[in-house]
Amino acid sequence: MITILSYSRLSPLVSFGWSTFFAALFFGGTVTLRRRWKEIGDRSSLKNMLWAAFLLGLLYYSLVFVGLRYTSAGNAGLIASTEIFFSFLFFQVWRKEFISPRHILGAIFVVTGAFIVLYPNTTRLRAGDLLILMATMVAPFGNYFQQKARKAVSSESILFVRNAVSTPIILILAYLFKEPFHMAGIKGAAPFILINGILLLGFSKILWVEGIHRISVTKANALASVAPPLTLLFAWLLLDDIPTRFQLLSIVPIFIGVVLLSMNKRPDEVTNE
């Protein structure tokens, strides 16, 4: 919703570029305060950090920011829940991590909820819905490299590299696509891009990286899926984006799927605390 509010003054790529810029400043300051600069040059982790930067910092959020231009905040929040399913395929099926019947059933419920959202638009699919769906397919790969990097370096170092690498590329792409860089628009959207950079792409991502360092990505995504109902609620209150009956109906299978996924735990699971 904060991202959508910034679009009244800025184009998606410009909004994204400035948000990642402030996130890079935030993490640069954090790395400095915690004296972590040596980690940036850790060759054993740099490859993983750069892959995470490309997949999440650049590709994932480019799809999300552009996608939000062409769909509603409520739809985006609900479709993003399919990240649980794609994480399940990547980590539990492809990477051969533990699979339980309850876990499989939970993933099916989540995908069913997303399908309910998409179904009304099957004859005229919104480009934004498809872009958000593509982003959720990319996320598990990026999270895999973040997990690998976190075993050797801190989360703030990973996220500094991610945003520092992404910022110039995104702004160059915005320039090549001739998206406007009006200073008046940047000043008008400053509160939104600061919130995006410092809180949403900043502090919340530290919590995420630390979370997936301790529990599985699939379970973390399941727990994070309380976001879609909250997105629908606040999109209604702040953006006058009234939920449709399909959006409201989709909450039911998504909620059931989240509960099933959250209840599952590998018998021999240990944490990295």
Contacts in CASP RR format, 6 or more apart in sequence:
PFRMAT RR
TARGET T0000
AUTHOR 0000-0000-0000
METHOD contacts of the structure
MODEL  1
MITILSYSRLSPLVSFGWSTFFAALFFGGTVTLRRRWKEIGDRSSLKNML
WAAFLLGLLYYSLVFVGLRYTSAGNAGLIASTEIFFSFLFFQVWRKEFIS
PRHILGAIFVVTGAFIVLYPNTTRLRAGDLLILMATMVAPFGNYFQQKAR
KAVSSESILFVRNAVSTPIILILAYLFKEPFHMAGIKGAAPFILINGILL
LGFSKILWVEGIHRISVTKANALASVAPPLTLLFAWLLLDDIPTRFQLLS
IVPIFIGVVLLSMNKRPDEVTNE
1 73 0 8 1.000
1 231 0 8 1.000
1 234 0 8 1.000
1 235 0 8 1.000
1 238 0 8 1.000
1 239 0 8 1.000
2 192 0 8 1.000
2 195 0 8 1.000
2 196 0 8 1.000
2 200 0 8 1.000
3 15 0 8 1.000
3 19 0 8 1.000
3 64 0 8 1.000
3 65 0 8 1.000
3 68 0 8 1.000
3 192 0 8 1.000
3 196 0 8 1.000
4 68 0 8 1.000
4 73 0 8 1.000
4 239 0 8 1.000
5 192 0 8 1.000
5 238 0 8 1.000
5 239 0 8 1.000
6 15 0 8 1.000
6 19 0 8 1.000
6 189 0 8 1.000
6 192 0 8 1.000
6 193 0 8 1.000
6 196 0 8 1.000
7 15 0 8 1.000
7 68 0 8 1.000
7 69 0 8 1.000
8 189 0 8 1.000
9 184 0 8 1.000
9 185 0 8 1.000
9 186 0 8 1.000
9 188 0 8 1.000
9 189 0 8 1.000
10 18 0 8 1.000
10 185 0 8 1.000
10 186 0 8 1.000
10 189 0 8 1.000
10 193 0 8 1.000
11 174 0 8 1.000
11 179 0 8 1.000
11 180 0 8 1.000
12 65 0 8 1.000
12 66 0 8 1.000
12 67 0 8 1.000
12 68 0 8 1.000
12 69 0 8 1.000
12 179 0 8 1.000
13 62 0 8 1.000
13 65 0 8 1.000
13 66 0 8 1.000
13 170 0 8 1.000
13 171 0 8 1.000
13 173 0 8 1.000
13 174 0 8 1.000
13 177 0 8 1.000
13 179 0 8 1.000
14 171 0 8 1.000
14 174 0 8 1.000
14 179 0 8 1.000
14 180 0 8 1.000
14 181 0 8 1.000
14 186 0 8 1.000
15 65 0 8 1.000
15 189 0 8 1.000
15 192 0 8 1.000
15 193 0 8 1.000
15 196 0 8 1.000
16 61 0 8 1.000
16 62 0 8 1.000
16 65 0 8 1.000
16 170 0 8 1.000
17 166 0 8 1.000
17 167 0 8 1.000
17 170 0 8 1.000
17 171 0 8 1.000
17 174 0 8 1.000
18 186 0 8 1.000
18 189 0 8 1.000
18 193 0 8 1.000
19 193 0 8 1.000
19 196 0 8 1.000
19 197 0 8 1.000
19 200 0 8 1.000
19 201 0 8 1.000
20 57 0 8 1.000
20 61 0 8 1.000
20 163 0 8 1.000
20 166 0 8 1.000
20 167 0 8 1.000
20 170 0 8 1.000
20 197 0 8 1.000
20 201 0 8 1.000
21 163 0 8 1.000
21 167 0 8 1.000
21 171 0 8 1.000
21 197 0 8 1.000
22 193 0 8 1.000
22 194 0 8 1.000
22 196 0 8 1.000
22 197 0 8 1.000
22 198 0 8 1.000
22 201 0 8 1.000
23 159 0 8 1.000
23 163 0 8 1.000
23 196 0 8 1.000
23 197 0 8 1.000
23 198 0 8 1.000
23 201 0 8 1.000
23 202 0 8 1.000
23 205 0 8 1.000
24 160 0 8 1.000
24 163 0 8 1.000
24 164 0 8 1.000
24 167 0 8 1.000
26 197 0 8 1.000
26 198 0 8 1.000
26 202 0 8 1.000
26 203 0 8 1.000
27 156 0 8 1.000
27 157 0 8 1.000
27 159 0 8 1.000
27 160 0 8 1.000
27 163 0 8 1.000
27 164 0 8 1.000
27 202 0 8 1.000
28 156 0 8 1.000
28 160 0 8 1.000
28 164 0 8 1.000
30 36 0 8 1.000
30 156 0 8 1.000
30 160 0 8 1.000
31 37 0 8 1.000
31 39 0 8 1.000
31 40 0 8 1.000
31 154 0 8 1.000
31 156 0 8 1.000
31 157 0 8 1.000
31 160 0 8 1.000
34 154 0 8 1.000
34 156 0 8 1.000
36 153 0 8 1.000
36 154 0 8 1.000
36 156 0 8 1.000
36 157 0 8 1.000
39 45 0 8 1.000
39 152 0 8 1.000
39 153 0 8 1.000
39 154 0 8 1.000
39 157 0 8 1.000
40 46 0 8 1.000
40 157 0 8 1.000
40 160 0 8 1.000
40 161 0 8 1.000
42 152 0 8 1.000
42 153 0 8 1.000
44 152 0 8 1.000
45 148 0 8 1.000
45 149 0 8 1.000
45 152 0 8 1.000
45 153 0 8 1.000
45 158 0 8 1.000
46 161 0 8 1.000
48 145 0 8 1.000
48 146 0 8 1.000
48 148 0 8 1.000
48 149 0 8 1.000
49 145 0 8 1.000
49 149 0 8 1.000
49 153 0 8 1.000
49 157 0 8 1.000
49 158 0 8 1.000
49 161 0 8 1.000
49 162 0 8 1.000
50 161 0 8 1.000
50 165 0 8 1.000
51 142 0 8 1.000
51 145 0 8 1.000
52 142 0 8 1.000
52 145 0 8 1.000
52 146 0 8 1.000
52 149 0 8 1.000
52 158 0 8 1.000
52 161 0 8 1.000
52 162 0 8 1.000
53 161 0 8 1.000
53 162 0 8 1.000
53 163 0 8 1.000
53 165 0 8 1.000
53 166 0 8 1.000
54 165 0 8 1.000
55 138 0 8 1.000
55 139 0 8 1.000
55 141 0 8 1.000
55 142 0 8 1.000
55 145 0 8 1.000
56 138 0 8 1.000
56 139 0 8 1.000
56 142 0 8 1.000
56 143 0 8 1.000
56 146 0 8 1.000
56 162 0 8 1.000
57 162 0 8 1.000
57 163 0 8 1.000
57 165 0 8 1.000
57 166 0 8 1.000
58 165 0 8 1.000
58 166 0 8 1.000
58 169 0 8 1.000
58 170 0 8 1.000
59 135 0 8 1.000
59 138 0 8 1.000
60 135 0 8 1.000
60 138 0 8 1.000
60 139 0 8 1.000
60 142 0 8 1.000
61 135 0 8 1.000
61 166 0 8 1.000
61 201 0 8 1.000
62 170 0 8 1.000
62 173 0 8 1.000
63 131 0 8 1.000
63 132 0 8 1.000
63 134 0 8 1.000
63 135 0 8 1.000
63 138 0 8 1.000
64 76 0 8 1.000
64 131 0 8 1.000
64 132 0 8 1.000
64 135 0 8 1.000
66 128 0 8 1.000
66 131 0 8 1.000
67 76 0 8 1.000
67 127 0 8 1.000
67 128 0 8 1.000
67 131 0 8 1.000
67 132 0 8 1.000
67 135 0 8 1.000
68 76 0 8 1.000
68 128 0 8 1.000
68 132 0 8 1.000
69 128 0 8 1.000
70 126 0 8 1.000
70 127 0 8 1.000
70 128 0 8 1.000
70 129 0 8 1.000
70 131 0 8 1.000
71 79 0 8 1.000
71 126 0 8 1.000
71 127 0 8 1.000
71 128 0 8 1.000
71 129 0 8 1.000
71 131 0 8 1.000
71 132 0 8 1.000
72 235 0 8 1.000
72 241 0 8 1.000
73 231 0 8 1.000
73 235 0 8 1.000
73 239 0 8 1.000
73 241 0 8 1.000
74 228 0 8 1.000
74 231 0 8 1.000
74 232 0 8 1.000
74 235 0 8 1.000
74 241 0 8 1.000
74 243 0 8 1.000
74 247 0 8 1.000
75 117 0 8 1.000
75 126 0 8 1.000
75 129 0 8 1.000
75 132 0 8 1.000
75 247 0 8 1.000
76 128 0 8 1.000
76 132 0 8 1.000
76 231 0 8 1.000
77 132 0 8 1.000
77 227 0 8 1.000
77 228 0 8 1.000
77 231 0 8 1.000
77 232 0 8 1.000
78 113 0 8 1.000
78 114 0 8 1.000
78 117 0 8 1.000
78 228 0 8 1.000
78 231 0 8 1.000
78 232 0 8 1.000
78 247 0 8 1.000
78 250 0 8 1.000
78 251 0 8 1.000
78 254 0 8 1.000
79 114 0 8 1.000
79 117 0 8 1.000
79 118 0 8 1.000
79 129 0 8 1.000
79 132 0 8 1.000
79 133 0 8 1.000
79 136 0 8 1.000
80 132 0 8 1.000
80 135 0 8 1.000
80 136 0 8 1.000
80 227 0 8 1.000
80 228 0 8 1.000
81 110 0 8 1.000
81 113 0 8 1.000
81 114 0 8 1.000
81 225 0 8 1.000
81 228 0 8 1.000
81 254 0 8 1.000
81 258 0 8 1.000
82 110 0 8 1.000
82 111 0 8 1.000
82 114 0 8 1.000
82 133 0 8 1.000
82 136 0 8 1.000
83 136 0 8 1.000
83 139 0 8 1.000
83 140 0 8 1.000
83 221 0 8 1.000
84 107 0 8 1.000
84 110 0 8 1.000
84 218 0 8 1.000
84 221 0 8 1.000
84 222 0 8 1.000
84 225 0 8 1.000
84 258 0 8 1.000
84 261 0 8 1.000
85 107 0 8 1.000
85 110 0 8 1.000
85 111 0 8 1.000
86 136 0 8 1.000
86 137 0 8 1.000
86 139 0 8 1.000
86 140 0 8 1.000
87 139 0 8 1.000
87 140 0 8 1.000
87 143 0 8 1.000
87 217 0 8 1.000
87 218 0 8 1.000
87 221 0 8 1.000
88 103 0 8 1.000
88 104 0 8 1.000
88 107 0 8 1.000
88 218 0 8 1.000
88 261 0 8 1.000
89 140 0 8 1.000
90 140 0 8 1.000
90 141 0 8 1.000
90 144 0 8 1.000
90 217 0 8 1.000
91 97 0 8 1.000
91 140 0 8 1.000
91 144 0 8 1.000
91 216 0 8 1.000
91 217 0 8 1.000
91 218 0 8 1.000
92 98 0 8 1.000
92 99 0 8 1.000
92 103 0 8 1.000
92 218 0 8 1.000
93 99 0 8 1.000
95 144 0 8 1.000
97 216 0 8 1.000
97 266 0 8 1.000
98 266 0 8 1.000
98 269 0 8 1.000
100 264 0 8 1.000
102 260 0 8 1.000
102 263 0 8 1.000
102 264 0 8 1.000
103 218 0 8 1.000
103 260 0 8 1.000
103 261 0 8 1.000
103 264 0 8 1.000
105 257 0 8 1.000
105 260 0 8 1.000
106 256 0 8 1.000
106 257 0 8 1.000
106 258 0 8 1.000
106 260 0 8 1.000
106 261 0 8 1.000
107 257 0 8 1.000
107 261 0 8 1.000
108 257 0 8 1.000
109 253 0 8 1.000
109 254 0 8 1.000
109 256 0 8 1.000
109 257 0 8 1.000
109 260 0 8 1.000
110 225 0 8 1.000
110 253 0 8 1.000
110 254 0 8 1.000
110 257 0 8 1.000
110 258 0 8 1.000
110 261 0 8 1.000
112 253 0 8 1.000
113 250 0 8 1.000
113 252 0 8 1.000
113 253 0 8 1.000
113 254 0 8 1.000
114 133 0 8 1.000
114 250 0 8 1.000
114 254 0 8 1.000
116 246 0 8 1.000
116 249 0 8 1.000
116 250 0 8 1.000
116 253 0 8 1.000
117 129 0 8 1.000
117 246 0 8 1.000
117 247 0 8 1.000
117 250 0 8 1.000
118 125 0 8 1.000
118 129 0 8 1.000
119 246 0 8 1.000
120 244 0 8 1.000
120 246 0 8 1.000
121 129 0 8 1.000
140 217 0 8 1.000
143 212 0 8 1.000
143 217 0 8 1.000
144 217 0 8 1.000
146 158 0 8 1.000
146 209 0 8 1.000
146 212 0 8 1.000
147 212 0 8 1.000
147 213 0 8 1.000
147 217 0 8 1.000
149 158 0 8 1.000
150 158 0 8 1.000
150 209 0 8 1.000
150 210 0 8 1.000
150 212 0 8 1.000
150 213 0 8 1.000
151 213 0 8 1.000
155 205 0 8 1.000
155 206 0 8 1.000
155 209 0 8 1.000
155 210 0 8 1.000
155 213 0 8 1.000
156 206 0 8 1.000
158 209 0 8 1.000
159 202 0 8 1.000
159 205 0 8 1.000
159 206 0 8 1.000
159 209 0 8 1.000
163 201 0 8 1.000
174 181 0 8 1.000
175 181 0 8 1.000
186 193 0 8 1.000
208 220 0 8 1.000
208 224 0 8 1.000
211 220 0 8 1.000
212 220 0 8 1.000
213 272 0 8 1.000
214 271 0 8 1.000
214 272 0 8 1.000
214 273 0 8 1.000
215 271 0 8 1.000
218 261 0 8 1.000
219 261 0 8 1.000
219 262 0 8 1.000
219 264 0 8 1.000
219 265 0 8 1.000
222 257 0 8 1.000
222 258 0 8 1.000
222 261 0 8 1.000
222 262 0 8 1.000
223 258 0 8 1.000
223 262 0 8 1.000
225 254 0 8 1.000
225 258 0 8 1.000
226 258 0 8 1.000
228 251 0 8 1.000
228 254 0 8 1.000
229 251 0 8 1.000
229 255 0 8 1.000
232 243 0 8 1.000
232 247 0 8 1.000
232 248 0 8 1.000
232 251 0 8 1.000
235 241 0 8 1.000
235 243 0 8 1.000
236 242 0 8 1.000
236 243 0 8 1.000
END
